[in-house]
Amino acid sequence: MRSYVVLIAFSFATSFLLTPIIRSVGERFIRGQLVRERDQHQVPIVKFGGLGIMIAFGAGLWLASQLSFFSGVFENSDPLRGVGIALILIAVLGLWDDVGDLRWYYKAAGQVVIGIVIATHGLVIRSLPVGTWRIEEPWVQGALTVFLVVLTMNAINFSDGLDGLAAGLAAIGAATFFIYSYILATHVSADDYANVGALLCALLLGACLGFLPHNFNPANIFMGETGVLTIGLVLSVSAIAVTGDVQGLDAHRFRNVPAYMPMVLPMVIVFLPVLDLSLSVVRRLLNKRSPFSPDSKHIHHRMLSQGHSVRKSVVLLYVWAALVAATVVSIAFIPLAVLIPIIVILVIGAALLTWWPLVSVRFVNLRRKLGK
């Protein structure tokens, strides 16, 4: 665990210190830039913050390669080389979009290429951890891998609408997945706790936490397309890597855990973004619009319309994301008889906090009617 803590602290410090430098350089590119109607800020803001997250992540990956604790992870360097190539492609695609606002089909094509790079470097879904369900056809393995990568990228992208929202959700997701991957690794091997999924999520956690102070409301920099694509890539690759650990697992505790968790957990982590993505696609198709066209009817926009401030909306979305993710992970370690009452109480509390502005308004209106 000590090595992971070092990496989290290193990526945090790198991201935190590098982000103001990137903002200073990026200010030269936003002069004369117009604010879009759906944006929540009043003046143009630098959108290159994702570079700080990416560089911090890459620097942390290099540091990990120098630590003997992670020697087993770097024995087969092809998968991590694929991640490196994908990050370079993300930097090109992300900066291009942040500067020139690419059309959606160019971005979609770029995401598919990134998924193919991952799949052709040994990181593929070879089995679904449900019983003995193995996937033998290489093209099916590759197709599922590309689908998961693209889906996760777009889920994170759809959550990037309020100051600090995407970075915070990513940090919650990375922390949750890190804990699960680390504990899983300790049961797979008592001698070597090094794990690709835990390593990637530890680095992502530190990088996002280092970026968050600059991005939380009122934000002075955004992560842009580079950031959301990097986060989506790391979460999806971590999920793919972890499925292999479950397949080789003999620990009794995890035999009775839902074996599908490695595939479900990434989607649970980004539950709100995925839900928002699904609702947005349906809404736009019903209105005969492109499913990738932007609008201001996302979940976070609706929370603002209910009367929450930007900060309160973001914190409440943090609460829901943490609650959902922690629930799924806790199933592995806490008996349901103990877990369910706790979760019910927490859900009721979160629901009251979320819908209190509407409830309070209706309560006031009711009192006025009764007073008349």
C-alpha positions in Angstrom: 0.0 0.0 0.0 2.9 2.4 0.7 3.9 2.3 -3.0 0.4 3.2 -4.1 0.3 6.1 -1.5 3.5 7.4 -2.9 2.1 7.3 -6.5 -1.1 9.0 -5.5 0.8 11.8 -3.7 3.2 12.2 -6.7 0.4 12.4 -9.3 -1.5 14.8 -7.1 1.5 17.2 -6.6 2.3 17.0 -10.4 -1.2 17.8 -11.4 -1.7 20.5 -8.8 1.5 22.3 -9.7 1.3 21.9 -13.4 -2.3 23.1 -13.9 -1.7 26.8 -13.2 1.1 26.7 -15.8 -1.1 25.2 -18.4 -3.8 27.8 -17.6 -1.3 30.6 -18.0 -0.3 29.3 -21.4 -3.8 28.5 -22.5 -5.1 32.0 -21.8 -3.4 33.1 -25.1 -5.7 30.8 -27.1 -9.1 32.0 -25.7 -8.8 35.7 -26.4 -12.0 36.7 -28.3 -13.6 33.4 -27.6 -17.4 33.4 -27.2 -19.3 31.8 -24.3 -21.8 29.2 -25.5 -25.5 29.5 -24.5 -25.5 26.2 -22.5 -22.3 27.1 -20.5 -22.6 28.0 -16.8 -19.8 30.5 -16.8 -19.9 34.2 -17.9 -16.4 34.6 -19.4 -14.2 32.3 -21.6 -12.1 29.8 -19.5 -9.1 27.8 -20.6 -10.1 24.2 -21.5 -6.7 22.6 -21.6 -6.6 21.4 -18.0 -6.8 17.7 -19.1 -3.2 18.0 -20.2 -2.3 18.4 -16.5 -4.2 15.3 -15.6 -2.6 13.4 -18.5 0.9 14.5 -17.8 0.6 13.8 -14.1 -0.8 10.3 -14.9 2.0 9.6 -17.4 4.7 10.9 -15.0 3.3 8.7 -12.3 3.3 5.7 -14.6 7.0 6.3 -15.3 7.7 6.5 -11.6 5.9 3.2 -11.0 8.2 1.6 -13.6 11.2 2.6 -11.4 9.7 0.9 -8.3 10.5 -2.7 -7.6 7.1 -3.3 -6.2 5.5 -2.9 -9.7 8.2 -5.0 -11.5 5.6 -7.7 -12.3 3.2 -5.2 -13.8 5.9 -4.0 -16.3 7.2 -7.4 -17.3 4.8 -7.4 -20.2 5.0 -3.8 -21.4 2.8 -4.1 -24.4 -0.5 -3.3 -22.7 0.9 -0.2 -21.0 2.6 0.8 -24.3 -0.9 0.7 -25.8 -2.1 3.0 -23.0 0.7 5.4 -23.8 -0.1 5.4 -27.5 -3.8 6.0 -26.7 -2.9 8.9 -24.5 -0.9 10.5 -27.3 -3.9 10.1 -29.6 -6.1 11.6 -26.9 -3.8 14.6 -26.6 -4.1 15.3 -30.4 -7.8 14.7 -30.6 -8.6 16.5 -27.4 -6.6 19.6 -28.1 -7.9 19.7 -31.7 -11.5 19.7 -30.3 -10.8 22.2 -27.6 -9.3 24.6 -30.0 -11.4 24.0 -33.1 -14.7 22.3 -31.8 -14.6 19.2 -33.9 -17.8 17.7 -35.4 -19.2 14.8 -33.4 -18.4 12.1 -36.0 -14.7 13.0 -36.1 -14.6 12.7 -32.3 -16.5 9.4 -32.5 -14.1 8.0 -35.1 -11.1 9.1 -33.0 -12.5 7.3 -30.0 -13.0 4.1 -31.9 -9.4 4.3 -33.1 -8.3 4.8 -29.5 -10.3 1.7 -28.5 -8.7 -0.3 -31.3 -5.2 0.7 -30.1 -6.1 -0.7 -26.7 -7.5 -3.9 -28.1 -4.5 -4.5 -30.3 -2.0 -4.2 -27.5 -3.3 -7.1 -25.4 -5.9 -5.4 -23.4 -9.1 -7.2 -24.5 -12.2 -8.7 -22.8 -11.5 -12.4 -23.2 -14.1 -13.6 -20.7 -17.1 -12.3 -18.8 -16.6 -13.2 -15.1 -19.8 -15.0 -14.8 -19.3 -18.7 -14.3 -17.1 -20.0 -17.2 -18.3 -17.8 -19.9 -15.3 -17.3 -22.2 -15.2 -15.3 -25.4 -13.1 -17.2 -28.0 -13.6 -15.1 -31.2 -10.9 -12.4 -31.4 -13.2 -10.0 -33.3 -15.8 -10.3 -30.5 -13.1 -9.6 -27.9 -12.0 -6.6 -29.8 -15.5 -5.3 -30.5 -16.5 -5.5 -26.8 -13.3 -3.8 -25.8 -13.8 -0.9 -28.2 -17.4 -0.6 -27.1 -16.5 -0.4 -23.4 -13.8 2.2 -24.1 -16.0 4.4 -26.2 -19.0 4.1 -23.8 -17.0 5.1 -20.8 -15.4 8.0 -22.6 -18.7 9.4 -23.6 -20.2 8.8 -20.2 -17.5 10.9 -18.6 -17.9 13.5 -21.3 -21.6 13.9 -20.6 -20.9 14.6 -16.9 -18.5 17.5 -17.7 -21.1 20.2 -17.4 -20.5 21.9 -14.0 -17.3 23.2 -12.3 -15.6 20.2 -10.7 -18.2 17.6 -11.5 -16.3 15.4 -13.9 -13.1 15.6 -11.9 -14.9 14.8 -8.7 -16.8 11.9 -10.1 -13.6 10.5 -11.7 -11.8 10.8 -8.3 -14.7 8.9 -6.6 -14.7 6.3 -9.3 -10.9 5.9 -9.3 -10.9 5.6 -5.5 -13.6 3.0 -5.4 -12.1 1.0 -8.2 -8.6 1.2 -6.6 -9.9 -0.2 -3.3 -11.7 -3.0 -5.1 -8.7 -3.8 -7.3 -6.3 -3.7 -4.4 -8.3 -6.0 -2.2 -8.8 -8.3 -5.1 -5.1 -8.4 -5.8 -4.4 -9.4 -2.2 -6.6 -12.4 -2.7 -5.2 -13.4 -6.0 -1.6 -13.5 -4.8 -0.4 -13.2 -1.2 3.1 -12.3 -2.4 2.6 -9.7 -5.1 -0.1 -7.1 -4.6 0.9 -5.1 -7.7 -2.1 -4.9 -10.0 -2.6 -3.0 -13.3 -6.1 -1.8 -12.4 -5.1 -0.6 -9.0 -2.0 1.1 -10.4 -3.9 3.0 -13.1 -6.7 4.1 -10.7 -4.2 5.2 -8.0 -2.5 7.5 -10.6 -5.9 8.8 -11.9 -7.1 9.5 -8.3 -4.1 11.6 -7.5 -4.2 13.5 -10.9 -7.9 14.3 -10.5 -7.6 15.4 -6.9 -4.7 17.7 -7.9 -6.7 19.2 -10.7 -9.9 19.6 -8.6 -8.9 22.7 -6.5 -8.4 24.6 -9.7 -11.6 23.3 -11.3 -14.1 23.5 -8.4 -16.6 26.3 -8.5 -15.6 29.0 -9.4 -13.4 27.2 -11.8 -10.4 29.0 -13.4 -9.7 26.1 -15.8 -11.6 23.2 -17.4 -10.3 19.8 -18.3 -11.7 19.9 -21.8 -11.9 16.9 -24.2 -8.4 15.8 -23.3 -9.4 15.3 -19.7 -12.6 13.5 -20.1 -11.1 11.1 -22.7 -8.1 10.4 -20.5 -10.4 9.6 -17.5 -12.7 7.4 -19.7 -9.7 5.5 -21.1 -8.2 4.8 -17.7 -11.4 3.6 -16.1 -12.3 1.3 -19.0 -8.8 -0.1 -19.2 -8.8 -0.8 -15.5 -12.0 -2.7 -15.8 -10.7 -4.8 -18.7 -7.5 -5.6 -16.7 -9.4 -6.6 -13.5 -11.6 -9.2 -15.3 -8.5 -11.3 -15.7 -7.8 -11.3 -12.0 -11.3 -12.5 -11.2 -11.0 -15.4 -13.7 -7.9 -16.7 -11.8 -9.3 -16.1 -8.4 -9.8 -18.9 -5.9 -10.5 -16.9 -2.8 -13.8 -18.1 -1.1 -14.9 -14.6 -0.2 -15.0 -13.6 -3.8 -16.7 -16.8 -5.1 -19.9 -15.6 -3.4 -19.5 -12.0 -4.6 -21.3 -11.1 -7.8 -18.7 -12.3 -10.3 -19.9 -9.7 -12.8 -18.7 -6.9 -10.6 -15.5 -6.0 -12.7 -17.8 -5.4 -15.7 -20.5 -3.6 -13.7 -18.3 -1.5 -11.4 -17.1 0.9 -14.0 -20.6 1.6 -15.1 -21.7 2.0 -11.5 -19.0 4.4 -10.9 -20.2 6.5 -13.8 -23.9 5.6 -13.1 -25.1 9.2 -13.3 -23.2 10.1 -16.4 -24.4 6.9 -18.1 -27.9 7.6 -17.1 -27.6 11.1 -18.4 -26.1 9.8 -21.6 -29.0 7.4 -22.2 -31.6 10.0 -21.5 -29.9 12.6 -23.7 -29.7 10.2 -26.6 -33.4 9.3 -26.3 -34.4 13.0 -25.9 -32.4 14.1 -29.0 -33.6 11.3 -31.2 -37.2 12.0 -30.2 -36.6 15.6 -31.2 -35.1 14.4 -34.5 -31.6 15.7 -33.6 -28.2 14.1 -33.6 -27.6 12.1 -30.4 -24.3 14.0 -30.0 -25.7 17.5 -30.4 -25.3 19.6 -27.2 -28.1 20.9 -25.1 -28.8 22.2 -21.6 -31.1 19.5 -20.3 -28.6 17.3 -18.5 -29.1 16.1 -14.9 -26.9 18.8 -13.5 -28.8 21.5 -15.5 -32.1 20.2 -14.0 -30.6 20.4 -10.5 -29.8 24.0 -11.1 -33.3 24.7 -12.2 -34.6 23.1 -9.0 -32.9 25.9 -7.0 -29.5 24.4 -6.1 -26.4 26.4 -6.5 -23.6 25.1 -8.7 -21.6 24.0 -5.7 -24.5 22.3 -4.0 -25.5 20.5 -7.3 -21.9 19.2 -7.7 -21.6 18.1 -4.1 -25.0 16.3 -4.3 -23.9 14.5 -7.4 -20.7 13.5 -5.6 -22.9 12.1 -2.8 -25.0 10.0 -5.2 -22.0 8.7 -7.1 -20.2 7.8 -3.9 -23.3 6.1 -2.5 -23.9 4.0 -5.6 -20.3 3.0 -6.0 -19.7 2.2 -2.3 -22.9 0.1 -2.2 -21.7 -2.1 -5.0 -18.2 -2.6 -3.6 -19.6 -3.1 0.0 -21.6 -6.1 -1.3 -18.2 -8.0 -1.4 -17.4 -7.4 2.2 -20.5 -6.6 4.3 -23.5 -9.0 4.9 -26.7 -7.9 3.1 -28.6 -8.0 6.4 -26.3 -5.2 7.7 -25.7 -3.4 4.5 -29.3 -2.9 3.3 -30.6 -0.9 6.3 -27.6 1.4 6.1 -28.1 2.0 2.4 -31.8 2.7 2.8 -31.1 5.3 5.4 -28.3 6.9 3.3 -30.6 6.9 0.2 -33.4 8.6 2.1 -31.0 11.2 3.4 -29.5 11.9 -0.1 -33.0 12.1 -1.6 -34.1 14.7 1.0 -31.0 16.8 0.4 -31.5 16.6 -3.4 -35.2 17.4 -3.6 -35.4 19.7 -0.6 -35.7 22.9 -2.6 -38.9 21.6 -4.4 -40.3 20.2 -1.2 -39.7 23.4 0.7 -41.3 25.5 -2.1 -44.4 23.3 -2.1 -44.6 23.4 1.7 -44.5 27.2 1.7 -47.2 27.4 -1.0 -49.3 24.9 1.0 -49.0 27.1 4.1 -50.0 30.2 2.2 -53.1 28.4 0.8 -54.1 27.2 4.3 -53.5 30.7 5.7 -56.0 32.2 3.2 
